[in-house]
Amino acid sequence: MTVSHMNAKTASPGNAERAPEPGRGWPLVLVTVAVLCLFGWTYLVAMVADMVPVMDMSQAGPGMVVFNRFNLFHGLPEDARAALAVLCLPTGSTFGMPAAALSLVDLAKIFLMWAMMALAMMLPTALPMLRAFAAQSKARGKSAIRSGAPVLMAAFGYLTVWFGYAALATFAQWLLTLAGGLNDMMAPASLALTTSVLLAAGLYQFLPAKRACLQRCWYPKFQFAEPGESSGALAGYREGLVQGRICLGCCWAVMTVMFAVGLMNILWIALLGGIMAVEKTFPSRVLPAVIGMVLIVWGGALAISLILPGIAT
C-alpha cells in the first residue's frame, strides 16, 4: 500500500481516532498560520474601519448598512446618503481603497486586498491538510526542526497559488471597473453582475471537477511524500503548490461570490471563509449541494426580478 493511500485511509472518518500526531514541529506551523491569518484580518478590518466614519456603508454590499449607525449616514433616506457620499469623500482617500482612475498604485492596493483575503479566508482552511502533512513528516522520522520546515513551506506553496488567484481577481476587478460593473465601494453596480456570479458559483458546486477537488481536500494524497522522495523544504513547497491547486479547484467559485456581495463586505468575508472551512474539513455530500442550491435559488430570484419588469413594459 502506498503512502498516499495510507493518508486517505487514516484521514477517513472511521479512522479519525487513529490519525497520527503531527509531531513537535506542529506548534510552530500553528503559530505561523495564526499570525498570518490575524495579519490578513487586521488589514481588512482596518480598511473597513477607515471607511465607516465617512462612507455610506450600505453601498458596500448586503448587510453592511449596519455600520452606518457609526457615521453621519444613519437614518438618512437613500437620496440623501447618495448626495453626502459624493460631497464628503473622494474615492481612494481612505486606507487601502483604490481611486476610480485605477493607477498602478491602485491596482497594487487591489491585489493587496485580495492577498489579505487569501490569508484571512483560505489559509485557515488549509490546516487539516497541513496537519496531515506534518504527521507524514513525523512518520518519516524527521527531527522537530526538519519536520516543521517542510510543513511551513507547504503553507507558503499553498499561499502562492492563492496569491496567483489574487492577481487574476485583480485583473477581473480592473475590467469590471472599466466596464462600470462595480461602484466606488467595490460592490456590484447592477443586479446582472450579481445574478451571473451567483448562478455560476452555484452551478459549479454540482460539477465533477468540484467533487473531485473536494474529495482530495477531505482525504489529501501527498505527491512528494512517497518513500524515497526528498522531504526537505523544497519538496514541502512543491507539495503546497499541488494542494493549493486542489483547493483552488474546490473553492474558487465560492471565493468569487465576493464579486456578487461586495469586495469589502467584511460580513461576507467572514461568512464565506467559514463556509469553505466547514466544507473542506467535514466530509459531506449534502453541504456542497445545499451551498449550490442556495446560490442558484438566490441568483434565480434576482434573475426573475430583472426579467419581470421587462415583460411588464
C-alpha positions as CSV (number, residue, x, y, z in Angstrom):
1,M,0.0,0.0,0.0
2,T,1.4,3.4,-1.0
3,V,1.9,6.3,1.5
4,S,-0.7,8.4,-0.3
5,H,-3.3,5.6,0.1
6,M,-2.4,5.3,3.7
7,N,-3.0,9.0,4.0
8,A,-6.5,8.7,2.6
9,K,-7.2,5.7,4.9
10,T,-6.1,7.3,8.1
11,A,-7.9,10.5,7.2
12,S,-11.3,8.9,6.7
13,P,-13.9,9.5,9.4
14,G,-13.9,5.9,10.6
15,N,-10.2,6.1,11.3
16,A,-10.1,9.6,12.8
17,E,-9.3,8.3,16.3
18,R,-6.2,6.6,14.9
19,A,-4.9,9.6,13.0
20,P,-1.2,10.1,13.6
21,E,0.0,13.0,15.6
22,P,1.7,15.8,13.7
23,G,5.0,15.9,15.7
24,R,6.9,18.6,17.7
25,G,7.2,21.0,14.8
26,W,3.4,21.4,14.5
27,P,3.1,24.2,17.1
28,L,5.4,26.4,15.0
29,V,3.2,25.8,12.0
30,L,0.1,26.7,14.0
31,V,1.6,29.9,15.3
32,T,2.7,30.9,11.8
33,V,-0.7,30.3,10.3
34,A,-2.4,32.1,13.2
35,V,-0.1,35.2,12.8
36,L,-0.6,35.3,9.0
37,C,-4.4,34.9,9.4
38,L,-4.5,37.6,12.0
39,F,-2.5,39.9,9.8
40,G,-4.9,39.4,7.0
41,W,-7.9,40.1,9.2
42,T,-6.3,43.1,10.7
43,Y,-5.6,44.7,7.3
44,L,-9.2,44.0,6.2
45,V,-10.8,45.3,9.4
46,A,-8.6,48.4,9.2
47,M,-9.8,49.1,5.7
48,V,-13.4,48.9,6.8
49,A,-12.9,50.9,10.0
50,D,-11.4,53.7,8.0
51,M,-14.4,53.7,5.6
52,V,-17.1,53.6,8.2
53,P,-16.9,57.2,9.6
54,V,-17.2,58.9,6.2
55,M,-18.8,56.5,3.7
56,D,-22.3,55.1,3.1
57,M,-21.7,51.5,4.1
58,S,-24.9,50.3,2.5
59,Q,-23.1,50.7,-0.8
60,A,-20.6,48.1,0.2
61,G,-23.0,45.2,-0.1
62,P,-25.7,43.2,1.7
63,G,-25.6,43.7,5.5
64,M,-23.0,46.4,5.6
65,V,-25.7,49.0,6.3
66,V,-25.5,48.1,10.0
67,F,-22.2,50.0,10.1
68,N,-24.0,53.3,9.2
69,R,-25.1,53.6,12.8
70,F,-21.5,54.7,13.5
71,N,-21.5,57.6,11.0
72,L,-23.5,60.5,9.7
73,F,-25.4,58.4,7.2
74,H,-27.5,56.7,9.9
75,G,-31.3,57.1,9.3
76,L,-31.0,59.2,6.2
77,P,-33.0,58.3,3.0
78,E,-31.2,56.8,0.1
79,D,-31.0,60.0,-2.0
80,A,-29.6,62.0,0.9
81,R,-27.0,59.3,1.5
82,A,-26.0,59.4,-2.2
83,A,-25.6,63.1,-2.1
84,L,-23.5,63.0,1.0
85,A,-21.3,60.2,-0.4
86,V,-20.4,62.5,-3.3
87,L,-19.8,65.6,-1.2
88,C,-18.0,64.1,1.8
89,L,-15.3,61.9,0.4
90,P,-13.5,61.5,-2.9
91,T,-12.8,57.8,-3.8
92,G,-9.4,56.4,-2.8
93,S,-8.9,58.7,0.1
94,T,-9.2,56.1,2.8
95,F,-6.7,53.4,3.8
96,G,-6.4,50.7,1.2
97,M,-9.2,51.9,-1.0
98,P,-8.3,52.4,-4.7
99,A,-9.2,55.6,-6.6
100,A,-11.7,55.5,-9.5
101,A,-8.9,56.1,-12.0
102,L,-7.1,52.8,-11.1
103,S,-3.5,53.7,-11.4
104,L,-0.7,51.2,-10.9
105,V,-0.7,52.1,-7.2
106,D,-4.5,51.5,-7.1
107,L,-4.1,48.1,-8.8
108,A,-1.4,47.2,-6.2
109,K,-3.9,48.2,-3.4
110,I,-6.5,45.9,-5.0
111,F,-4.0,43.0,-5.3
112,L,-3.0,43.5,-1.6
113,M,-6.7,43.4,-0.6
114,W,-7.2,40.1,-2.4
115,A,-4.0,38.7,-0.9
116,M,-5.2,39.7,2.6
117,M,-8.5,37.9,1.8
118,A,-6.4,34.8,0.9
119,L,-4.7,35.0,4.3
120,A,-7.9,35.6,6.2
121,M,-10.3,33.3,4.4
122,M,-8.2,30.5,2.7
123,L,-5.2,29.8,4.9
124,P,-7.2,28.6,7.9
125,T,-9.0,26.1,5.6
126,A,-5.6,24.5,4.9
127,L,-4.9,23.5,8.5
128,P,-6.3,19.9,8.1
129,M,-4.1,19.3,5.1
130,L,-1.0,20.9,6.8
131,R,-1.6,18.7,9.9
132,A,-1.8,15.6,7.8
133,F,1.4,16.6,6.0
134,A,3.1,17.3,9.4
135,A,2.0,13.8,10.6
136,Q,3.6,12.3,7.5
137,S,6.9,14.2,8.2
138,K,6.8,12.7,11.7
139,A,6.1,9.2,10.3
140,R,9.3,9.6,8.2
141,G,11.3,10.0,11.5
142,K,12.4,13.6,11.0
143,S,13.6,15.9,13.8
144,A,11.3,18.7,15.1
145,I,13.1,21.3,13.1
146,R,13.2,19.3,9.8
147,S,9.6,18.2,10.3
148,G,8.4,21.7,10.8
149,A,10.2,23.4,7.9
150,P,8.6,21.3,5.1
151,V,5.2,22.0,6.5
152,L,5.8,25.7,6.7
153,M,7.0,25.7,3.1
154,A,3.9,23.7,2.2
155,A,1.8,26.6,3.7
156,F,3.8,29.1,1.6
157,G,3.3,27.0,-1.5
158,Y,-0.4,26.9,-0.8
159,L,-0.5,30.7,-0.4
160,T,1.4,31.1,-3.7
161,V,-1.5,29.5,-5.6
162,W,-4.0,31.8,-3.9
163,F,-1.8,34.8,-4.5
164,G,-2.0,33.8,-8.1
165,Y,-5.8,33.8,-7.8
166,A,-5.5,37.3,-6.2
167,A,-3.6,38.5,-9.3
168,L,-6.4,37.1,-11.6
169,A,-9.1,38.6,-9.4
170,T,-7.3,42.0,-9.5
171,F,-7.3,41.8,-13.3
172,A,-11.0,40.8,-13.3
173,Q,-11.8,43.7,-10.9
174,W,-10.0,46.1,-13.2
175,L,-12.0,45.0,-16.2
176,L,-15.3,45.2,-14.3
177,T,-14.4,48.7,-13.0
178,L,-13.6,49.9,-16.6
179,A,-17.0,48.4,-17.8
180,G,-18.9,50.1,-15.0
181,G,-19.8,46.8,-13.3
182,L,-18.5,47.9,-9.9
183,N,-19.3,51.0,-7.9
184,D,-16.8,53.1,-6.0
185,M,-17.2,50.9,-2.9
186,M,-16.2,47.8,-5.0
187,A,-19.7,46.4,-4.9
188,P,-21.7,45.3,-8.0
189,A,-23.3,48.2,-9.8
190,S,-26.1,46.1,-11.3
191,L,-28.1,43.0,-10.5
192,A,-27.0,41.5,-13.7
193,L,-23.4,41.0,-12.3
194,T,-24.7,39.7,-9.0
195,T,-27.0,37.3,-10.7
196,S,-24.4,35.9,-13.1
197,V,-21.8,35.3,-10.4
198,L,-24.3,33.6,-8.0
199,L,-25.6,31.3,-10.8
200,A,-22.2,30.4,-12.0
201,A,-20.9,29.7,-8.5
202,G,-24.0,27.7,-7.6
203,L,-23.8,25.5,-10.8
204,Y,-20.1,24.8,-10.2
205,Q,-21.0,23.2,-6.9
206,F,-22.5,20.3,-8.9
207,L,-19.8,19.8,-11.4
208,P,-17.4,16.7,-11.3
209,A,-14.4,19.0,-11.0
210,K,-15.8,20.4,-7.8
211,R,-16.5,17.0,-6.4
212,A,-13.0,15.6,-7.3
213,C,-11.2,18.5,-5.8
214,L,-13.3,18.5,-2.6
215,Q,-12.7,14.7,-2.3
216,R,-8.9,15.4,-2.4
217,C,-9.4,18.2,0.3
218,W,-11.1,15.7,2.6
219,Y,-8.5,13.0,2.0
220,P,-5.3,14.6,0.9
221,K,-2.8,12.5,-1.0
222,F,0.8,13.8,-0.9
223,Q,2.6,13.5,-4.2
224,F,6.0,14.3,-2.7
225,A,5.7,12.1,0.3
226,E,6.4,8.7,-1.2
227,P,9.2,6.5,0.1
228,G,12.5,7.6,-1.5
229,E,11.3,11.2,-2.2
230,S,13.0,14.1,-0.6
231,S,11.2,15.5,2.4
232,G,13.0,18.9,2.6
233,A,11.7,22.4,2.4
234,L,11.6,22.4,-1.5
235,A,9.5,19.2,-1.5
236,G,7.2,20.8,1.1
237,Y,6.8,23.9,-1.1
238,R,6.0,21.8,-4.2
239,E,3.5,19.8,-2.1
240,G,1.9,23.2,-1.1
241,L,1.6,24.1,-4.8
242,V,-0.2,20.8,-5.5
243,Q,-2.5,21.1,-2.6
244,G,-3.1,24.8,-3.3
245,R,-4.2,24.0,-6.8
246,I,-6.6,21.3,-5.5
247,C,-8.0,23.8,-3.0
248,L,-8.4,26.4,-5.8
249,G,-10.4,23.9,-7.9
250,C,-12.6,23.3,-4.9
251,C,-13.1,26.9,-3.6
252,W,-12.6,29.4,-6.4
253,A,-16.3,29.7,-7.2
254,V,-17.4,30.4,-3.6
255,M,-14.5,32.8,-3.2
256,T,-15.7,34.6,-6.4
257,V,-19.1,35.2,-4.8
258,M,-17.3,38.2,-3.2
259,F,-17.9,39.9,-6.6
260,A,-21.6,39.5,-6.0
261,V,-21.8,40.7,-2.4
262,G,-19.2,43.4,-2.4
263,L,-15.4,43.1,-2.2
264,M,-15.2,45.0,1.1
265,N,-18.2,43.3,2.7
266,I,-16.4,42.2,5.8
267,L,-19.5,40.2,7.0
268,W,-19.5,38.1,3.8
269,I,-15.7,37.7,4.0
270,A,-16.2,36.0,7.4
271,L,-19.3,34.0,6.3
272,L,-17.8,32.6,3.1
273,G,-14.5,31.9,4.8
274,G,-16.4,29.9,7.4
275,I,-18.4,28.0,4.8
276,M,-15.3,27.0,2.9
277,A,-13.6,25.9,6.1
278,V,-16.5,23.7,7.1
279,E,-17.0,22.3,3.6
280,K,-13.3,21.3,3.3
281,T,-13.0,19.9,6.8
282,F,-16.1,17.7,7.3
283,P,-16.8,15.2,4.6
284,S,-20.4,15.6,3.4
285,R,-22.3,15.2,0.2
286,V,-25.1,17.3,1.4
287,L,-23.4,20.5,2.3
288,P,-21.9,21.3,-1.1
289,A,-25.3,20.6,-2.7
290,V,-27.0,22.9,-0.2
291,I,-24.5,25.7,-0.9
292,G,-25.1,25.3,-4.6
293,M,-28.9,25.3,-4.3
294,V,-28.8,28.4,-2.1
295,L,-26.7,30.3,-4.6
296,I,-28.8,29.1,-7.6
297,V,-32.1,30.0,-5.9
298,W,-30.7,33.4,-4.8
299,G,-29.4,34.1,-8.3
300,G,-32.6,32.8,-9.9
301,A,-34.8,35.1,-7.8
302,L,-32.6,38.1,-8.8
303,A,-32.9,37.0,-12.5
304,I,-36.7,36.9,-12.2
305,S,-36.7,40.3,-10.7
306,L,-34.7,41.5,-13.7
307,I,-36.9,39.8,-16.3
308,L,-40.4,40.6,-14.9
309,P,-40.1,44.4,-15.2
310,G,-39.0,44.0,-18.9
311,I,-42.1,41.8,-19.5
312,A,-44.4,44.3,-17.8
313,T,-43.1,47.1,-20.1
